[in-house]
Amino acid sequence: MSIYPPEDRIWWSKPVEKSEVLWVTIAFIWGLIMFAMMPYWHFAGNQNLSNEAYRISPDRFADKTEAFAKKYTVREEGSTGIPVVRPPAGSDIYMLGRSWEWWPILELENGKSYRLHLSSLDLQHGWSLQPENINLQVHPGYELVTTITPNSSGEFGVICNEFCGIGHHTMVGKIYVVDK
């Protein structure tokens, strides 16, 4: 019940203004175009990474990542002592997020494909590769797997773009891409 009911209670049988019909039609057509663009840009625009996700315990993922780092470590990064890992091209690579770091540092070959496995040991984190602007959500208890192929060499930063606590602003990692 409204405070002031309409004088004509059967309002839906009134004709609609032509300008309203025009704007509703334009909005509907624009909505259809935007809906069609989502799958188009996913496949043709290479905008979103296709990925898979699997349940995994954080301890098991940590064990897999530590074994990976131990097997392929080539050096340690400066004073931090974080291992720099150089796996063979085409292999599975692992990076884990924990308060407040991305571990280990990866060194990949330019133009070679890798299957990147990501997970978190504690909180939800955002994995953002800069300056490429690739963003993924990383959750504890899930292993996110995506195929990446670096197409330019250099040093790339990995930052957390999902607020994860007091040390969020320090949560950074690195990926080096080298020409062979």
C-alpha positions in Angstrom: 0.0 0.0 0.0 1.4 3.4 -0.9 0.8 6.7 0.7 -0.7 8.2 -2.4 -2.1 5.4 -4.6 -2.3 6.2 -8.4 -5.5 7.7 -9.6 -5.7 5.0 -12.3 -5.1 1.7 -10.6 -4.5 -0.2 -13.9 -1.3 1.6 -14.9 0.2 -1.3 -16.8 -2.3 -1.0 -19.6 -1.3 2.6 -20.4 0.9 3.1 -23.5 4.6 3.6 -22.9 6.3 6.7 -24.2 8.3 6.2 -27.4 11.5 7.6 -25.7 11.2 5.1 -22.9 10.8 2.2 -25.4 13.9 3.5 -27.3 16.0 3.6 -24.1 14.9 0.2 -22.9 15.6 -1.3 -26.3 19.1 0.3 -26.4 19.9 -0.9 -22.9 18.7 -4.4 -23.8 20.8 -4.6 -27.0 23.8 -3.2 -25.1 23.3 -5.9 -22.5 23.3 -8.6 -25.2 26.5 -7.2 -26.7 28.3 -7.1 -23.4 27.1 -10.6 -22.6 28.5 -11.9 -25.9 31.8 -10.0 -25.4 32.6 -12.0 -22.2 33.3 -15.3 -23.8 34.7 -13.6 -26.9 37.4 -11.8 -24.9 38.1 -14.9 -22.9 39.0 -17.0 -25.9 39.9 -14.5 -28.7 41.3 -11.6 -26.5 43.6 -13.7 -24.4 42.4 -11.6 -21.5 41.8 -14.2 -18.9 43.9 -17.2 -18.0 42.2 -20.6 -18.2 42.8 -22.5 -15.0 42.0 -25.5 -13.0 41.6 -25.8 -9.2 42.0 -28.8 -7.0 41.5 -29.3 -3.3 44.8 -29.8 -1.4 45.8 -29.4 2.2 48.2 -26.4 2.8 50.8 -28.8 4.4 50.8 -31.0 1.3 51.2 -28.0 -1.1 54.0 -26.7 1.1 55.8 -30.1 0.9 55.4 -30.1 -3.0 56.7 -26.5 -3.2 59.7 -27.2 -0.9 60.6 -30.4 -2.9 60.3 -28.4 -6.1 62.5 -25.6 -4.7 65.1 -28.0 -3.4 65.4 -29.8 -6.7 65.8 -26.8 -9.0 67.4 -24.1 -6.8 70.3 -22.3 -8.7 71.1 -19.6 -6.2 69.8 -17.5 -3.3 68.5 -14.0 -3.6 70.7 -11.4 -1.9 70.4 -11.0 1.9 66.9 -12.5 2.0 68.1 -16.0 1.3 65.0 -16.8 -0.8 65.8 -19.5 -3.3 65.8 -18.7 -7.0 64.5 -21.7 -8.8 65.1 -22.5 -12.4 63.0 -25.5 -13.6 63.3 -27.0 -17.0 61.0 -25.6 -19.7 57.6 -27.2 -20.0 57.6 -28.4 -16.4 55.3 -27.8 -13.4 56.3 -24.9 -11.3 55.1 -24.0 -7.8 54.7 -20.8 -5.9 53.1 -20.4 -2.5 51.7 -17.5 -0.7 52.0 -17.1 3.0 52.1 -14.2 5.4 53.7 -12.1 3.9 55.7 -13.4 1.0 55.5 -15.3 -2.4 57.9 -18.1 -2.3 60.2 -19.1 -4.1 61.5 -16.8 -6.8 61.1 -18.3 -10.2 63.5 -18.0 -13.1 61.8 -19.0 -16.4 62.8 -19.1 -20.1 61.3 -16.6 -22.5 58.9 -18.3 -24.9 58.6 -21.6 -23.0 55.4 -22.8 -21.4 55.1 -23.8 -17.8 52.2 -25.1 -15.6 52.1 -22.7 -12.7 50.7 -24.1 -9.4 49.6 -21.6 -6.8 48.2 -22.0 -3.3 48.1 -20.2 0.0 49.1 -21.6 3.4 47.1 -19.3 5.5 44.8 -16.6 4.0 43.2 -15.6 0.8 45.8 -13.7 -1.3 45.7 -12.0 -4.7 48.5 -13.0 -7.1 49.2 -10.1 -9.4 52.1 -10.2 -11.9 53.4 -6.7 -12.6 53.7 -4.9 -15.0 51.7 -7.5 -17.0 48.6 -7.0 -14.9 47.7 -10.7 -14.6 45.5 -11.2 -11.5 44.5 -14.5 -9.8 42.8 -15.3 -6.5 44.7 -17.8 -4.4 42.9 -19.6 -1.6 44.1 -21.9 1.2 43.0 -25.5 0.6 42.9 -25.1 -3.2 45.7 -25.5 -5.8 45.2 -23.2 -8.7 46.9 -24.5 -11.9 47.3 -22.4 -15.1 49.6 -22.5 -18.1 51.8 -19.5 -18.6 54.2 -18.7 -21.5 56.5 -15.7 -20.8 56.8 -13.5 -23.9 59.3 -10.9 -22.8 62.4 -11.1 -20.7 63.1 -9.1 -17.6 62.3 -9.0 -13.9 58.6 -9.1 -12.9 57.1 -8.4 -9.5 54.4 -10.5 -7.9 52.3 -8.6 -5.4 49.4 -9.5 -3.2 46.4 -7.5 -4.3 43.9 -8.9 -1.7 44.2 -7.4 1.7 45.6 -10.2 3.9 46.6 -8.5 7.2 49.1 -6.1 8.7 52.0 -7.1 6.5 50.0 -7.1 3.2 52.0 -4.1 1.8 55.2 -6.1 2.1 53.9 -9.3 0.4 56.0 -9.3 -2.8 57.7 -11.9 -4.9 59.7 -12.1 -8.2 59.8 -13.9 -11.4 62.8 -13.6 -13.7 62.4 -14.3 -17.4 65.6 -14.9 -19.2 66.6 -15.5 -22.9 68.4 -18.8 -23.3 
